[in-house]
């Protein structure tokens, strides 16, 4: 995201991250969330042809489990929605069939995790299947949702309004999310580090209790109206940064289509 938007990561990993976006409205924040959940296409197994299944599990159950295995999704432009890739699985017992045993006809489309168990095979049991993975979006089926956990909330600021009475109990003041430090002189150090103005502090670092962050102080919590903290987790189809960029791209594409339609 570029232009008037300011993006800053609070926590960052390949599959899970929290990041702050400034300069957006609640409607646009919700649009980003919905795009990450429903509009970014991913590969998922859609049809299964069972060649041999002597396990204790029905063919339909095997197909359901295979459909829930996350698959890596290539960069934008490599495939179009509706394109398919052929996969195969052939495991002989006694053994456990894992997602890592799935063989793909295209190296860009593989199981995102190799250790997802599909079924335990006993003795001379065997599972051999061929499958087609199709590129589609979460609006068509939940198995195509690359963003498995996507949420957002306002960035918050804390104002110290005074000292607590010496006879007043230091009851918990629970807050969740991320605060932007505005009162470093009153804040307790976190992990031995002195706080600074403008720090982005996840509330779990002080057990979600402002009474621990600002001991002995009366405080008020205020939402920052145009700043939102997103918490995003993917299924491994792609990393968080790629998911966000693709989601924003779908919003831009729809906006362009609307603009062109209005001008006709």
N, C-alpha and C positions, 0 to 999 in steps of 0.2 A: 504494500500500500504506500502510495506516495502522495504528493501534492500537499493539501492542507492537513493531512492526518499525521499524527505523531505516534509512533509505535515504539514501545520499550518492553523488553522481556523481563519479567520478574523471576521466573524459574524456567529452565529450558532443558529438555531432553528430546531424544528422537521421537518418542511416541507420546510424550506428555509435557505440557508447558502451560505457564500462565504468562499472559502479556497484557500490557496496558495500551489502550488506544484512546487518544485524546482528539477532541474536535469532531465528534460524531453525535448524532441524535439517538434516542432510544429506539426509534423505528429502524434506523440503519444498523444499529447493534443487533437487533433481532433479525434483520435480514441476513447479516453475516452468519449468525448462528444457524438459521434455517438452511442457508446455502451449504454450510459445512456438513450438516446432517443429511440433506436430501438431494442436493443438486450436483455434487461432485461424483462423477461416475467411477465405479470400481469393478474389477473382475470378480465374479463369483460363479461357482459351479451351478449350472442350471438344469442340465439333463444328464442322466446316468444310464448307461447300458451295462447290465450285470451279465458277465460272462459265466462266472461261477461264484456261488455264495453258499458254502456248506457250514457257515457259522450259525450261531443260535439267534442271530438278529435278522429281522425281515429286510427285504430289499429296500422298502420305503424308508426304514430307519437308517440304513446305510446312506441312502441318498440325502436324507435330512442332515446327517452329520457331515457329509462331504460339502454340502451347501453352506455350512457355517464355518468352514475353514477359510480364514483370510488369505487372499492371494495378492502378491505384489502387483501394482498397477503401473504400467510404463508412463513415461512423460507424455504430456499433452501433444497430440498430433501423430502419435505412433499408431493409434487405433481410433475408430469411430464407434459411437454407441451402436450396439447390436453386433459388433464383430465378435467372433468366437475363437477360442484356442482349445485344442484337444489335449486332454490329460489322461493318464492311465495309472492304475494301482494294481499291483499283483503281489500278495503276501501269502506265504505258506506257513501254517502252524507247525509246531507250537511257537508262537511269536505274537507280538503286538503290532498291529498296523498303525503307523503314525503318519501325520501329515507330511513328514519328510520323505516318506516312501512314494509320494505322488510324483510321477514323472510327467513333465510338460513338454509339449512340442515346440514351445517358444521359451528361450531362456529368460525373457523379460517378465514372464508370468509364472511365478513359482509360489509355493506355500510360504507365507510371511514368517511362520514359525515352523520349525521342524519337529517339535515335540508335542503337538496336539494329538492325543490318543483318539483313534477311530474305533477300534475293537480289539479285544483279546481273542486270539485264535488258539484253540486247543488241538492237540494230537495232529491228525491229518486234515484238519479244517483248512479251507483255502478261501481267499477273497480275491477275485479278479474282476475289475470293472474298467470301462472306458467312460470318459465324461467330457462334456463341453462346458467350458467357462465362458460366460458372456459378459461383455462390458455394458453396464447399465447403472441407473441412479437409484438412490434411496426412495424416490417417489414411486418407483415401480415395486420395490421389495426391500424390506429392512436389511436383508443380507448384503445389500449393496451400499450400506451406510459405512463409509470409511471413518467418519467421526462418531465413535461409539459413546462418548461422553463429552458434551459440549454445553457449557453454561457461561453466564456472565453476570456481573453485578457492578454497581457503581463503585468507583474509587471513593474512599472515605477520608475525611480529615477530622482530626480531634482538636478541640479547643479546650484549654484549661481555663475554667471560669473562677477558680478560687481554691482555697484550702478546705479540707474537711474538718469539721469540729473534732476536737480531741475525744469527745464522748460518742462520736458517730462510728458505727461499725464499718469496717472496710469490706462491704459486701461485694461480690463479684459483679462486674459490669461487662456482660458478654457481648462481643462483636465478632463478626466473621467476615473474611475477605482479605483485603489489602488496604492499609492506611498509608497516606502520604504524610510523613513526619513534618509537623509544623511547630512542635513544642519540644525541641531537643534538650533544652535546659531542664525540663521536668521528667524526661524519659529515662528509664532504667537501661543500662547497657545490655546488649544482646550478645551472648557468647564472648563477653569481654570487650566488645567493640562499642565505642562511644557513639551515640546516635548523632546524625547530622540532618539539618533541614533539607527536605526534599527526598529523603530516603523512602523507598517503597518497602514496607514492612508487612509480610504475611502475618495475619493475626495469630496463627498457630505457634509462632515463635515466642509468644508470651501467653500461651494457653488460652487464647481468645478472651482474655480477661484484662480489661483496661485498668483495673485496680492494681494489677501487677506491673503494667507498663508505666503507669503514673501513680505510684503509691501516695496516699494521703491527699489526693487532689480531686476536686469536683471537675467533671469533664462533660462536654457535649460533643456529639458525633454528627457530622454533616456530610451529605453526599456531594460529590463533585459532579455537577449537572451534565457536563459534556465529556466525561471520562469514564471508561468502562474497562474492567479487568475480566478477560476471558480465561477460562480454564478449559483446556482442550486435551482430549485423549483420542488417539487413533487406534485402529485395529491392526496396524502394521502394513496396510496397503501402501502407505506412503508416510513420510514424517510429518510432524505438525506444521512446519513452515510451508511445505508443499501443499498441504491441505488448505491452509489459509489463503495462499496465493491462488489456488485453483478456485476456491469459493468466491473470492472477490472477482476473479475473472468471469465467473458465471453471472454475477450481478451486472458487471459492465456489459456483457453480451446482451442480456435482457434489456438493459437500458438503451443500448444502441438499436435493438430491434424495435422498441417502443418509439424511439425518436424517428426512425425511418418510417414507421407506420403512420405516425401523426402527420408527417410531411407529405404523404401521398395525396 
